[in-house]
């Protein structure tokens, strides 16, 4: 996705909860919309599984692999981490998420 585009992202429900993002998300384990940790159909599967949110792409870094260094396109600084070949920074409710291509969800 391009900078500024809306993007659906699969992310661990437990992490969303730990970041204080307490709102209904679509959970892939049960197919329902609910708060993290509040599933009545498959509570453990949803707690440990992924939920989907739609955020805005605010940066990206495409490398042939190896160590990420320098700056993200879009002005988000990198701290230098091992990267897959493509990474995006997606903002949702004031939180930045470093997202790989595999984490984008169909919406």
N, C-alpha and C positions, 0 to 999 in steps of 0.2 A: 504493500500500500504506500501511497505518496504521503509526504508531510501534510498535515492538516486533515487527512482523511479519517473518517470514522472506521473503526475496525473491531470486530467481535473477537474476543480473546478467551481461550480456555485457561483457567487458573485454579490452583488448589483452593478449595473452599476454606480449609483451615487457615490459610494465609490471609484470605480476604477478611475472615473473622478477626485474626490477630491484628490486622491493620485498623480495626474498628469500623470496617465497612459492613454495617448491619442493616441490610436492605434486601428485599427479595431478588434473588438471582435465579436464572434457569440452571438447574443441576442436571448434569448429563447422566448420572446414575439412575435417577428416578424419572426424569423428564418433566418434573414439576418446578414451579416457581416458589421459593421460600427463603427465609433467612438462613444463613449458614448455621448448621447444627440443629435445625428445627424440622427435619423431615419426619413425617409420620409413616411413609411407605418403606424406605430403606435407610434408617438413620445412620448406621455406621458407614455404609457405602457412600452416602452423600457427604458425610463429614470428612471422609478420607479421599473423596473423589474431586472432580473438577466442576466448577461453576463457570458460567459465561457472563462476561460484561462487555459493554461496548464503550471503548475509549477513543481518544484522539491520538493519532501518530504524531509525536513531537520530535522524533529524532530517529536516525538509523545509522548503522555501520555495517558495511559489507566488506569482508576481507576474505582472502583465500584460505583462511583458517589460522590457527595459532593464537598469538597474544594480541589482545585489543589494546591499543595505545593511542593517545592523541584525543581528538574531540569527536563527538557524535555530530553528524550533520544535523543541523537544527539547534546547535549550541549547547547540547547537554554534554558535560564533560565525562570522560571515561576515567575510571580509576586504574585501569590495566587489569584485565581479567582474561581467562581463557575463553575463547569464543567459538561458536559454530560459525559457519561461513556468512550467515546473515542474521543480524539482530536488529530489532526495532525497539524504540522506547515509546511506550503507550501510556498516556496520562488518563487517569480516571479518578475523579473526586479528590484532586490534589495529590494523588499518589502516582509515582512513576513505576512502571513495570517493564523490565527488560525481557522482550518476547522473541522467541525463535519462530521460524516459519511454521514449524509443526504445531505451535500453540494458537494459531489463528483458527477460528471456528467458523463454520457455515452458519449464516443467519438468514 
